[in-house]
């Protein structure tokens, strides 16, 4: 890719949709939609105006809708709808993830739609469970993990996984369903370059990444599957 920062997405709710969405850089208003991998490789796309300027690299596509942080506000956009998050850090360089200039990170797993952000009260990472139909928050979970110790994060099977500040290892995990930390440590990548995004796909069991101008897919395997 041409940009160090960016997000690439496939619809997290469907297995058969081959479209790819790309948001280049960590701020902007336009995103690109590609029909499939061949169109992506050939550079054949159409532009989508999301109507508001986005901030960061924490967007997702879910059930045909693009979810993104509206720049300058503690507000998440979804097509023509918005959701304001109280007591969240969202300006003055108080990023959730410094490496990717991201204040809000959206995620989808087997348990639905989530929003990751930093609390303005204690600067710990908080995860909100969202109701997709009403586009509202059903619960808030304080993970007790300081935002300054996080490089990036993703959610899979109800567990929040947090990388270190170099995005080399997953060093912290929190069970969002049971409300308690989990002891975990495993290598993710080399320490060179910038990881702009990590996003788990529950239907494809992949981890999507934008890593130092390369887009990557990691296969995800769970011990419970073996």
N, C-alpha and C positions, 0 to 999 in steps of 0.2 A: 504494500500500500504506500501511497505518497505521504501520508500523515502519520506521525508518531502516535497521535491520539485518535480514537474513533471507536465506534460500536458496530458490530455486524450481528444480524439477528435472523432467526427463522421463527415462525409461529410456534410458541411453546405449547399450544393446545392441540395440535394436529400432526399426525405422522405423515400425511400424504401431500401437504402443501410444500412445494419445492421452492417457493419464492424466498429471496434473500433481501433483507433491508439493510442499508448501510447509512450511518450518520458519521460523516467525516469531521474530524477535529472535536474539541470538547465544548464548542459553542457554535450556534448557527440556527437556521430556521428550516432549511431544506434537507430532506433525506432522499436517498435513491432506492428504488425498488427494482429488483432484477427478477425475471420470470423463473430462472433456475440457475444451476451452477454454470452451464454453458454460456448463458447470457451474461453472467457475472464475469467469467473469464474473457469474454469478448467485449466487455464494457458497454453492453446494450442495456440501458436502463431508462426509467422514467422518473421524473422528479416529483416528490410529494412535499407540499407546503404544510407544515404542522401548525401553522397560524400563529404560533408564539415562538420566541427564541428559546432553545433548549440549553441546558447547562450540564456539563459533565458527560460521563460515559456509562450511565446507569440505566439506559433505556431497555425496554423489552417490547416484543410484539406478542399479543395474547388474544386468541379468538378474533383475529382480524383487526384489532385496535392497537395503535402505538401508544405506549405509556412513557412519559418523559417528565423531567423536572423543568418547570418553567423558570427561566433565568431571572434572578433578582427577587424571587418570592419563595415562601415555604409552601409551594403549591405544586401538585402533580397534575399533569394534563393527560386526558384520554379523549382523543377526537374532539368533540365539542363540550366535554365535561371537565370539571376541575375539582380537586380535593386539596384543602388546606390542612397542613400538619402543624399543630401547635407545639411550642417548646422544642423547636428543632433549630440546629445551626444551619444557616443557608447563605451567609455572606461574610465579608471581611476576611477572606482566605481561611476561614475556619472549616476546612474541608473534612468530610468524612474520610475520603481517601486522597491524600495529598498528591500521590503519584499521577492520578488521572483527573485532578481538578473536579472531583465529584462530591456533591453534597448529599444526594439521594440516590440509592441503588434499588431498583426494582428487581424482583425475582419471582419465579414460578417453580413450584415443585409438585410432588404428588399430593400435597395438601392444599394447594391453591395459590393465591396471589399474596406476595409479601412486599414490604417496603423497609429498607435498611437505611438508617440515618443516625446522626449523633445528637444526643440530648443537649439542649442549651443549659440544663441544670447542672449536670455533672460531667458532661462530655463523654459519657459512655455510649457505646453502640446500642441503639434501641431497634427492635424489629416490630413493625406493625403488621398484623394480619388483616388483609383487606377483603371486603365482600365485593366480588366482581359485579354482581347485579345492581347493587345500590351504590357502588363506588364509594364505600365508606369504611372506616376503621372499626373492626370488631374487637380488637385487643391490642395492648402494647406490652412488649416484653423487654425489660432491661437486661442485657446480657452480661453486664458488669465488666465488659472488655473496653478499655480506654481506646478512643479513636486514634490517638497518636501512636499506638502500637500496631495499627493495621495498615497493610498495603492495599488489600482488596478483599473481597468476600463473595461467597455464593451460598445458596441454600439447596440442599438435597435431602429428600426423605425426612423433612422436618428438622434437620440439623443445619445450623449456621456454621460454616467453615471460614476461618479468617486467616489470611496469609500474613507473614511478617512484613516489615516495611520495605524489604527488597524483593518481595513476592517470590522468594526462593522456596519457602516451606509453608505448609499449613501448620500453624503453631497453636491455634485455639479453636475450640468448637463448643457450641452450646445447643443442647436439645431444646428446641422451641416448644415441643409438645409436653415435655416433662418439666420444663423450667429449671434446668440445671446444667452446669458446665460438664463437658466430656473431655477426658484426657486423650489427646491426639497429637501426633507429630509425624509428618511425612513430607518428602521432597516433592516439589512441583516442577521446578525449572532451574536453569542457571541464574546467577545473580546479575547478569548483564542486561542492559536495556530497561524499558518501561513497559509494564503490563497495564494497558489502559482499561481493559475489561475482562471479567470472568463471568460466565453465565451458564447455568445448568439447564439442560433440556430434559424434562421428565419423560417425554414421549420417545425421544431418541437415545436417551442415556448417554449424552455427550456433554462435555464441558467446552463451551465456545470461548475463545480467547483472542484478544487483539494485543499482540506481543511484539513490541519494537518494530512496528511497520509490517508485521506478518500477521495474518489471521490463521488461527490454528483450531483444530478439533482434537480433544482428548477423549478417548473411550473411558467410561466410568464403570468400575466394577465394585460391587458391594460384597462384603464377607457373607452377608445373609443370603446371597445368591448361590454360594458355593456349597 
